[in-house]
């Protein structure tokens, strides 16, 4: 490893921000679909928690799930379908 001056800035991006070779970034449509899936899971988990453990905590989870579902449906509508791109 070459010696570097203390304070020298590397021009290479951090490893966490690079995309692995062969990997593709998800499209905005795919990210919105994933958010909708997470919202549905939060609603289901909230209903399960409200029915078994604590109504207040379950209600908060359901509310967060509904808000996430609204945001994801808005994003899905804004990005449009990816059917014609292939």
Contact map, one row per residue, 1 for C-alpha under 8 A:
11100000000000000000000000000000000000000000000000000000000000000000000000000000000000
11110000000000000000000000000000000000000000000000000000000000000000000000000000000000
11111000000000000000000000000000000000000000000000000000000000000000000000000000000000
01111101000000000000000000000000000000000000000000000000000000000000000000000000000000
00111111000000000000000000000000000000000000000000000000000000000000000000000000000000
00011111000000000000000000000000000000000000000000000000000000000000000000000000000000
00001111100000000000000000000000000000000000000000000000000000000000000000000000000000
00011111110000000000000000000000000000000000000000000000000000000000000000000000000000
00000011111000000000000000000000000000000000000000000000000000000000000000000000000000
00000001111110000000000000000000000000000000000000000000000000000000000000000000000000
00000000111110000000000000000000000000000000000000000000000000000000000000000000000000
00000000011111000000000000000000000000000000000000000000000000000000000000000000000000
00000000011111101100000000000000000000000000000000000000000000000000000000000000000000
00000000000111111100000000000000000000000000000000000000000000000000000000000000000000
00000000000011111100000000000000000000000000000000000000000000000000000000000000000000
00000000000001111100000000000000000000000000000000000000000000000000000000000000000000
00000000000011111110000000000000000000000000000000000000000000000000000000000000000000
00000000000011111111000000000000000000000000000000000000000000000000000000000000000000
00000000000000001111101110000000000000000000000000000000000000000000000000000000000000
00000000000000000111111000000000000000000000000000000000000000000000000000000000000000
00000000000000000011111000000000000000000000000000000000000000000000000000000000000000
00000000000000000001111100000000000000000000000000000000000000000000000000000000000000
00000000000000000011111110000000000000000000000000000000000000000000000000000000000000
00000000000000000010011111000000000000000000000000000000000000000000000000000000000000
00000000000000000010001111100000000000000000000000000000000000000000000000000000000000
00000000000000000000000111111110000000000000000000000000000000000000000000000000000000
00000000000000000000000011111110000000000000000000000000000000000000000000000000000000
00000000000000000000000001111111000000000000000000000000000000000000000000000010000000
00000000000000000000000001111111100000000000000000000000000000000000000000110011110000
00000000000000000000000001111111110000000000000000000000000000000000000000000000000000
00000000000000000000000001111111111000000000000000000000000000000000000000000000000000
00000000000000000000000000011111111100000000000000000000000000000000000110110000000000
00000000000000000000000000001111111110000000000000000000000000000000000100010000000000
00000000000000000000000000000111111111000000000000000000000000000000000000000000000000
00000000000000000000000000000011111111100000000000000000000000000001100100000000000000
00000000000000000000000000000001111111110000000000000000000000000001100110000000000000
00000000000000000000000000000000111111111000000000000000000000000000000000000000000000
00000000000000000000000000000000011111111100000000000000000000001000000000000000000000
00000000000000000000000000000000001111111110000000000000000000011111100000000000000000
00000000000000000000000000000000000111111111000000000000000000001000100000000000000000
00000000000000000000000000000000000011111111100000000000000000001000000000000000000000
00000000000000000000000000000000000001111111110000000000000011011000000000000000000000
00000000000000000000000000000000000000111111111000000000000011111100000000000000000000
00000000000000000000000000000000000000011111111100000000000001000000000000000000000000
00000000000000000000000000000000000000001111111110000000010011000000000000000000000000
00000000000000000000000000000000000000000111111111000000111111001000000000000000000000
00000000000000000000000000000000000000000011111111100000011011000000000000000000000000
00000000000000000000000000000000000000000001111111110000010000000000000000000000000000
00000000000000000000000000000000000000000000111111111110110000000000000000000000000000
00000000000000000000000000000000000000000000011111111111111000000000000000000000000000
00000000000000000000000000000000000000000000001111111110010000000000000000000000000000
00000000000000000000000000000000000000000000000111111100000000000000000000000000000000
00000000000000000000000000000000000000000000000011111110010000000000000000000000000000
00000000000000000000000000000000000000000000000011111111110000000000000000000000000000
00000000000000000000000000000000000000000000000011101111111000000000000000000000000000
00000000000000000000000000000000000000000000000001000111111100000000000000000000000000
00000000000000000000000000000000000000000000010011000111111110000000000000000000000000
00000000000000000000000000000000000000000000111111101111111111000000000000000000000000
00000000000000000000000000000000000000000000011001000011111111100000000000000000000000
00000000000000000000000000000000000000000000010000000001111111110000000000000000000000
00000000000000000000000000000000000000000110111000000000111111111000000000000000000000
00000000000000000000000000000000000000000111111000000000011111111100000000000000000000
00000000000000000000000000000000000000000010000000000000001111111110000000000000000000
00000000000000000000000000000000000000100110000000000000000111111111000000000000000000
00000000000000000000000000000000000001111110010000000000000011111111100000000000000000
00000000000000000000000000000000000000100010000000000000000001111111110000000000000000
00000000000000000000000000000000000000100000000000000000000000111111111000000000000000
00000000000000000000000000000000001100100000000000000000000000011111111100000000000000
00000000000000000000000000000000001100110000000000000000000000001111111110000000000000
00000000000000000000000000000000000000000000000000000000000000000111111111000000000000
00000000000000000000000000000000000000000000000000000000000000000011111111100000000000
00000000000000000000000000000001101100000000000000000000000000000001111111110000000000
00000000000000000000000000000001000100000000000000000000000000000000111111111000000000
00000000000000000000000000000000000000000000000000000000000000000000011111111100000000
00000000000000000000000000001001000000000000000000000000000000000000001111111110000000
00000000000000000000000000001001100000000000000000000000000000000000000111111111100000
00000000000000000000000000000000000000000000000000000000000000000000000011111111000000
00000000000000000000000000000000000000000000000000000000000000000000000001111111000000
00000000000000000000000000011000000000000000000000000000000000000000000000111111100000
00000000000000000000000000001000000000000000000000000000000000000000000000011111110000
00000000000000000000000000001000000000000000000000000000000000000000000000010011111100
00000000000000000000000000001000000000000000000000000000000000000000000000000001111111
00000000000000000000000000000000000000000000000000000000000000000000000000000000111111
00000000000000000000000000000000000000000000000000000000000000000000000000000000111111
00000000000000000000000000000000000000000000000000000000000000000000000000000000011111
00000000000000000000000000000000000000000000000000000000000000000000000000000000011111
